[in-house]
Amino acid sequence: MKRLFVTLAAVGLCLAPLSAAATGVFHCTGNMNGLHFVFYGDGNSGGHMYVNNIQTAVLNTYRVNDISVRATIAGNTTNTEFVFNSAREKVYIELTGTSNEVCMARVRID
């Protein structure tokens, strides 16, 4: 019983950032369904990237317009940027001016 409680508490801590003050969540679908992105505030307050519910990166975010948020990985020096488009329900990645689709996404914007 004690082991079950510890396991449930650990899972709860992993999922807590998703429910905390997230204003935008992009869950990739299809082959990339373990990947999701969370941003906070109006899109200008940062965010996180998760792989299989484990935080893998901190994001520096900024809102472009009412349907798109762009993000770079904090501390990353490469010219890589994620683009989250809520109208198209897609996540893109831009490398040196070229845009490629990462995944279709289920989108929740609060």
N, C-alpha and C positions, 0 to 999 in steps of 0.2 A: 504494500500500500504506500509506503514511504517513497519507494522508487517511482511509482506512478505519479505521485504528487510532484516530485522533483522534475520528472519528464514533462508534465503538463505545465509547470511553472516556466521551464526553459522554452517551451514552444510559445507560451504567452509572451515572454520577453522578446522573442524573435518577431512576433507579429505586432507588438505594441506600437512601433513606429508607424505602421500602416494606418492604425486607427487614431493615433494621437492627433495631430493638428494638420493632417494631410489635406490639401485642397485639390490636388490633382494626382491621380493614379493611372498609370498606363500598364496594363497587364498584357504582355505579348501572347498571341495565340499561335496555333500551329506548332511547327517544329521548335519554336523559341518560347514555349509556354512557361518555362521556369524563370524567365527574365521579366522583371518589372521595374518601373521607375516611379518615384514619388517626389512631388515637389510641394512646397509649403508657401503659405501667404498668397500673394497675388501672382506668384511665379518669379518673384524677385528675391525670395527669402531662402534659397538653397533647396537641396533635395538629396536623395539617395538612390543608388542603383542596387537591386537585389537579384541574386541568382539562387533559385530554390529557397527563397525566404531567408537567405543569409546576406547581410549587407556587404557589398563588395566595393563600393565606391561612394565618395561624397561628391555631390554635384554643385557647381556654381551655376545658378540659373538666372535667366532674365526673360521677361515677357516681351515678345515681338509685337503681337497684336492680340485680339480677343480669341483667336483660335490656335495660336502657336506659342510655344515656349522653347527656348534654346538653352542648352546646357553643355558645359565642359566639365571634365573630371578634375577635381581639385588636385593640384600638385602635378598634373600631367603637363608636360611641356610640348607635346606634339600638337599639331594644328588639327585637332579632332573635335567635332561638335555634334551633339545629338539634337535633333529637332523633333518635338512632340506636337503633332497636329491633331487636335480634337475633332475637327470637322471631317477629316478623312479617316480618322481612327487608325493612324499609322505612326510609327517611329522611324525616323530616318537618321542616317549618320552622314556627316559631311567631312570628307578628307580632301584637303587642298583644293577646295572649290567644286568638288564632284559630290553629288548627293546620291546615296544608295538607300533603298528601303531595308530596314532591319526586320520589321515585322508589322503585321496587322495587329491591332490592339483593342482590348475592351477598355473603355475610358470612363473614369469617374471624375468629374469636376464638381467640387462643392462651391 
